[in-house]
Amino acid sequence: MPIVRNLGRAASQLLQSSGCGCGVSVVPVRCIGVSPRQVASDASFHSVTFSESDHPRVLITGGLGQLGVGLAKLLRKRFGKNNVILSDIRKPADSVFYSGPFIFADILDYKNLREIVVNNRITWLFHYSALLSAVGEANVPLARAVNITGLHNILDIAAEHNLRLFVPSTIGAFGPTSPRDPTPDLCIQRPRTIYGVSKVHAELMGEYYHYRYGLDFRCLRYPGIISADSQPGGGTTDYAVKIFHDAMKTGKFKCYLRPDTRLPMMYIDDCLKATLEIMEAPAEALTMRTYNISAMSFTPEELAQEVQKYVPELEMTYNVDQVRQAIADSWPMNFDDSNARRDWGWKHDYDLPELVTTMFSYLGSDSRIAQAN
């Protein structure tokens, strides 16, 4: 089993309590003493099956990022409000705090995490704490601490307490030598960002814990996730969220990627639906532990053309950020998610026209949109 090492004062000073989008929560490093956790090599774990009256007890880490609050809402509707605990290290908005159980949870504090799991009889854990691509490149020590050390804590606790564990992965888990159009589930993965490296690490460690200790590990590689109720958080695909806000506020948008940069994308409702479906899928139906999921794929130019149907006067300009462009150029253009569609019936609901309509409906209308309609 991995051992949590003392990360030291220098690393600790790098960490700040802030959210980074896409289910991300930045956590402060504390000087954690060496504390090996052992799981017997011959331990026998199994997937927990729940009847309609015996719902899972859920913990979501990094819950104040782009995905956590929406996932909590979906799971509470299905399993009951008090069966889903949202956690983060930041103070939640009143609307979040009063919508259901919320607790402080630092993924680098192993003892505290263990107490939370034991005291609340947790059976499912969704681990969303991570740093995104652009933010991670700006602070590699922070990304390494949060994305890798935090994951090790989660894996050990999940194995020890027989949890069903979900850890999201990403298009960033692939690199320039991976096939890009389409990108299959199994192929060469040589990412060139700390974010991507940490996600490949998570995929392989989760699969290893599954085969070595019987951990019920499940993982989806998310494309770029688009939602109206969160602000961009430092990801390479965040332009596809910001364009809607800028179109409504100013009628102008400056994109940091080239107009022909094609990337796989997904509306948040599809993402959350897929996450619940993979967790509820029978273990015997899963032929792998990490799946691609896809919905649509478009370029900034194609997105702008669709947005201009609502805001005809939108001025789209380009100021390419070489760091983000290099990241995007190493990522898949299209995902092959045929295994997910075959094994557990994955099917998306939103294509590009539906996405744009839904985003503007959610954000509301102003004079420009009203005139266009």
Beta strands, then each sheet from edge to edge (+ up, - down):
strand 1: 19-21
strand 2: 24-25
strand 3: 58-61
strand 4: 84-88
strand 5: 102-104
strand 6: 124-127
strand 7: 164-166
strand 8: 169-170
strand 9: 216-222
strand 10: 224-226
strand 11: 252-255
strand 12: 263-267
strand 13: 290-292
strand 14: 296-298
strand 15: 315-318
sheet 1: 1+ 2-
sheet 2: 5+ 4+ 3+ 6+ 7+ 9+ 8+
sheet 3: 5+ 4+ 3+ 6+ 7+ 9+ 13+
sheet 4: 10+ 12+ 14-
sheet 5: 11+ 15+
end
